[in-house]
């Protein structure tokens, strides 16, 4: 079974396309409605189970499925079958290099969709503005320019193991960001609807404050004040 990525392509992701968008997300302001939610428990760490489940079990699985589908679709289109040789000097070597390039570009594309998805935990992207984080847009522009150089500059093909892609192969990868972001946008919309239907005042938990009942402005003000004090 041929490997979907080369070592240098992995390094190109870690050191090239992933760095600036990740740094840009650190400049993301607080999402709308943050102060209307109870603070998390004092014992909860920065990385929670829900965060890992979202990153690995949801966004990660969708991205992996898309990338592997693009990789094998490119190989199958060239006539590859399990057991066929794809090494240097074989008839399928160029197709294999294109397939690894599709997989690499697919990861970059899924990173873009993930970057837009994780800008908020609960709110929709529309509520904060698609173009509101200029640093992220700049980081994505750099990632796309870097990807274009690796794919279409012949001098880099031998070093990274990439190959130029055809328009149809680019079209295979083009929907990946929308699919990844759209799946998470739908997940967050369903969670917001679920929370809206089942939001009821609960018992107080040490270190947290329950949401105030509707229709009591004095309790709302008191609850928000206590929440702000706890965050400080």
C-alpha positions as CSV (number, residue, x, y, z in Angstrom):
1,X,0.0,0.0,0.0
2,X,1.6,3.3,-1.0
3,X,2.1,6.0,1.6
4,X,-0.2,9.0,1.2
5,X,2.5,11.5,2.2
6,X,6.3,11.8,2.1
7,X,8.3,12.9,5.0
8,X,9.1,16.3,3.4
9,X,5.4,16.9,2.7
10,X,4.7,16.3,6.4
11,X,7.4,18.9,7.3
12,X,5.9,21.3,4.8
13,X,2.6,21.1,6.7
14,X,4.1,21.5,10.2
15,X,6.6,24.3,9.3
16,X,4.9,25.9,6.3
17,X,1.2,25.9,6.0
18,X,0.1,25.4,9.6
19,X,2.1,28.0,11.5
20,X,0.7,31.3,10.5
21,X,-3.1,30.4,10.6
22,X,-2.5,28.8,14.0
23,X,-0.9,32.0,15.3
24,X,-3.7,34.1,13.7
25,X,-6.3,32.2,15.7
26,X,-4.7,33.5,18.9
27,X,-5.8,37.0,17.9
28,X,-9.4,35.9,17.7
29,X,-11.6,38.0,20.0
30,X,-14.2,36.4,22.4
31,X,-17.2,35.0,20.6
32,X,-20.7,36.5,21.0
33,X,-22.6,35.2,24.0
34,X,-19.6,34.1,26.0
35,X,-20.6,36.1,29.1
36,X,-24.1,34.7,28.9
37,X,-22.7,31.2,29.7
38,X,-21.6,29.9,33.1
39,X,-17.9,29.8,33.6
40,X,-16.3,26.4,33.3
41,X,-15.3,24.6,36.5
42,X,-12.1,25.6,38.2
43,X,-10.8,22.1,37.9
44,X,-11.2,22.0,34.1
45,X,-8.0,22.4,32.2
46,X,-7.4,24.4,29.0
47,X,-7.7,21.3,26.9
48,X,-11.0,19.5,27.7
49,X,-12.5,16.2,26.6
50,X,-15.0,18.1,24.4
51,X,-12.2,20.0,22.7
52,X,-10.4,16.7,21.9
53,X,-13.5,15.0,20.8
54,X,-14.2,17.9,18.4
55,X,-10.6,18.1,17.1
56,X,-9.9,14.4,16.7
57,X,-13.3,12.6,16.7
58,X,-15.1,15.1,14.4
59,X,-13.0,17.5,12.4
60,X,-10.1,15.1,12.3
61,X,-12.1,12.2,11.0
62,X,-13.8,14.2,8.4
63,X,-10.5,15.6,7.2
64,X,-8.9,12.2,7.1
65,X,-11.7,10.7,5.1
66,X,-11.6,13.5,2.6
67,X,-7.8,13.3,2.2
68,X,-7.7,9.5,1.8
69,X,-10.6,9.7,-0.7
70,X,-8.7,12.2,-2.8
71,X,-5.5,10.1,-2.6
72,X,-7.1,6.8,-3.7
73,X,-9.3,8.5,-6.3
74,X,-6.3,10.0,-8.0
75,X,-4.5,6.6,-8.0
76,X,-7.5,4.7,-9.2
77,X,-8.1,7.2,-12.0
78,X,-4.5,6.4,-13.2
79,X,-5.2,2.7,-13.2
80,X,-3.7,1.7,-9.9
81,X,-4.9,-1.4,-8.1
82,X,-3.8,-2.9,-4.7
83,X,-0.3,-4.4,-5.1
84,X,0.7,-2.3,-8.1
85,X,4.2,-0.8,-7.9
86,X,4.4,3.0,-7.6
87,X,8.2,3.4,-7.0
88,X,10.7,5.4,-9.1
89,X,10.9,4.1,-12.7
90,X,7.5,2.4,-12.7
91,X,4.7,3.6,-15.0
92,X,2.5,4.7,-12.0
93,X,5.2,6.7,-10.3
94,X,4.0,10.1,-11.7
95,X,0.4,9.2,-10.8
96,X,1.6,8.3,-7.3
97,X,3.4,11.7,-6.9
98,X,0.2,13.4,-8.0
99,X,-1.8,11.4,-5.5
100,X,0.5,12.4,-2.6
101,X,0.3,16.0,-3.8
102,X,-3.5,15.7,-3.8
103,X,-3.4,14.3,-0.2
104,X,-1.0,17.1,0.9
105,X,-3.1,19.8,-0.7
106,X,-6.2,18.2,0.8
107,X,-4.7,18.5,4.3
108,X,-4.0,22.2,3.6
109,X,-7.5,22.7,2.4
110,X,-9.0,20.9,5.4
111,X,-6.8,23.1,7.7
112,X,-8.4,26.1,6.1
113,X,-11.9,24.8,6.8
114,X,-10.9,23.8,10.4
115,X,-9.4,27.3,11.0
116,X,-12.7,29.0,10.1
117,X,-14.7,26.3,12.1
118,X,-12.7,26.7,15.4
119,X,-13.0,30.5,15.5
120,X,-16.0,29.9,17.7
121,X,-17.1,27.2,20.1
122,X,-20.8,27.8,20.0
123,X,-21.7,30.8,17.8
124,X,-22.0,30.7,14.1
125,X,-19.3,32.2,11.8
126,X,-21.9,34.7,10.5
127,X,-22.2,36.2,13.9
128,X,-18.6,37.2,14.1
129,X,-18.0,38.0,10.4
130,X,-16.3,35.9,7.8
131,X,-13.5,38.4,7.1
132,X,-13.2,39.9,10.6
133,X,-9.9,38.2,11.4
134,X,-7.5,39.8,9.0
135,X,-4.5,37.9,10.4
136,X,-6.2,34.6,9.6
137,X,-6.9,35.7,6.1
138,X,-3.3,36.7,5.7
139,X,-2.1,33.4,7.1
140,X,-4.4,31.5,4.7
141,X,-3.1,33.5,1.8
142,X,0.5,32.6,2.7
143,X,-0.5,28.9,3.0
144,X,-2.1,28.9,-0.5
145,X,0.9,30.7,-2.0
146,X,3.3,28.2,-0.3
147,X,1.1,25.3,-1.6
148,X,1.2,26.7,-5.2
149,X,5.0,27.0,-5.1
150,X,5.4,23.4,-3.9
151,X,3.0,22.1,-6.6
152,X,3.9,24.1,-9.6
153,X,7.6,25.0,-9.2
154,X,9.6,22.2,-10.9
155,X,12.6,23.0,-8.8
156,X,10.8,21.9,-5.6
157,X,9.3,18.7,-7.0
158,X,12.3,16.5,-6.4
159,X,12.9,17.8,-2.8
160,X,9.3,17.5,-1.6
161,X,8.1,14.7,-3.8
162,X,5.3,16.7,-5.3
163,X,4.0,16.9,-8.9
164,X,1.9,19.4,-10.8
165,X,-1.8,18.8,-10.6
166,X,-4.4,19.0,-13.3
167,X,-7.5,21.2,-13.1
168,X,-9.7,18.1,-12.3
169,X,-7.4,17.1,-9.5
170,X,-7.6,20.6,-8.1
171,X,-11.4,20.5,-8.3
172,X,-11.3,17.3,-6.2
173,X,-9.7,19.2,-3.3
174,X,-11.5,22.6,-3.8
175,X,-14.7,21.6,-1.8
176,X,-12.7,20.3,1.2
177,X,-12.7,23.5,3.3
178,X,-16.4,24.1,2.8
179,X,-17.2,20.5,3.8
180,X,-15.1,20.6,7.0
181,X,-16.4,24.1,8.0
182,X,-20.0,23.3,7.0
183,X,-20.1,20.1,9.0
184,X,-18.9,21.9,12.1
185,X,-21.3,24.8,11.5
186,X,-24.1,22.3,11.3
187,X,-22.9,20.6,14.5
188,X,-22.8,23.9,16.4
189,X,-26.3,24.9,15.1
190,X,-27.7,21.6,16.4
191,X,-26.0,22.2,19.7
192,X,-27.4,25.7,20.0
193,X,-30.9,24.4,19.3
194,X,-30.5,21.6,21.8
195,X,-29.3,24.0,24.5
196,X,-32.1,26.5,23.8
197,X,-34.7,23.7,24.2
198,X,-33.3,22.3,27.4
199,X,-31.9,25.3,29.1
200,X,-33.3,25.3,32.7
201,X,-31.8,26.6,35.9
202,X,-29.9,23.9,37.6
203,X,-28.4,23.4,41.1
204,X,-25.3,25.4,41.9
205,X,-22.0,23.6,41.4
206,X,-18.9,24.6,43.5
207,X,-16.8,27.1,41.5
208,X,-19.6,27.8,39.0
209,X,-22.9,29.7,38.8
210,X,-26.0,28.5,37.2
211,X,-27.8,30.4,34.5
212,X,-30.4,32.8,35.9
213,X,-34.1,32.2,35.2
214,X,-35.7,34.2,32.4
215,X,-37.6,37.3,33.1
216,X,-35.6,38.5,36.1
217,X,-33.3,41.4,35.1
218,X,-32.0,41.8,38.6
219,X,-30.8,38.2,38.7
220,X,-29.3,38.5,35.2
221,X,-27.3,41.5,36.3
222,X,-26.2,39.8,39.5
223,X,-25.2,36.6,37.7
224,X,-23.2,38.4,35.0
225,X,-21.4,40.4,37.7
226,X,-20.5,37.3,39.7
227,X,-19.3,35.6,36.5
228,X,-17.1,38.5,35.6
229,X,-15.6,38.5,39.1
230,X,-14.9,34.8,39.0
231,X,-13.2,35.1,35.6
232,X,-10.9,37.8,37.0
